[in-house]
Amino acid sequence: GAGVSQSPRYKVAKRGQDVALRCDPISGHVSLFWYQQALGQGPEFLTYFQNEAQLDKSGLPSDRFFAERPEGSVSTLKIQRTQQEDSAVYLCASSPGTFGYGYTFGSGTRLTVV
Amino acid sequence: QQQVKQSPQSLIVQKGGISIINCAYENTAFDYFPWYQQFPGKGPALLIAIRPDVSEKKEGRFTISFNKSAKQFSLHIMDSQPGDSATYFCAASTPVGTGNQFYFGTGTSLTVIP
């Protein structure tokens, strides 16, 4: 596609519910990143994929967070047993190379946990 | 600990004026410094970026000034327009192979008054 597409745009989850957020990167982009952006803050790194390999998951805040990119294109970020502190915008970005120079962000998924 | 510190938090400028946003960092391993522009409901979009081997980079109305010895860099928006009203984030990253993430500042909300 022309840009990075994320779905859903908005998600309201009850505390304790599991959620799955989807990212469709730009076709052919090798690198894919997930960031978490709290209200009024800058994005914070969660995890990085190079093709289907998850090379860095150092930013995942707990073992309730899990990400995958099984075929090296679409990626899913899953949050289990959501908590109120998980409320944020989750941004996906992709880049054509093996790092993030010039990468393109999607519009994000706004997750609200009630 | 915030790796990149950004100021001011908000800025109001008259149309035609100069907007200046400042960032500071501590990690001397950073070698790439991009600025991102974010409109409400959208993901950050790359505006301009600089490497520490140059002191200034200009693209249209946007200029990055970089002071390696002071570990500071700033974004200057000349002839500011109402359409520039957005949130601006500075960021930094380490060389390829030594890290996979961008460290973002906390953002500056710019309002340009007609």
Interface residues (C-beta under 8 A of the other chain):
Chain A: V4 F33 G40 Q41 G42 P43 E44 F45 Y48 L55 D56 G59 L91 A93 T98 F99 G100 Y101 G102 Y103 T104 F105 G106 S107 G108
Chain B: Q6 Y32 Y36 G41 K42 G43 P44 A45 L46 A49 F89 A91 S93 V96 N100 Q101 F102 Y103 F104 G105 T106 G107
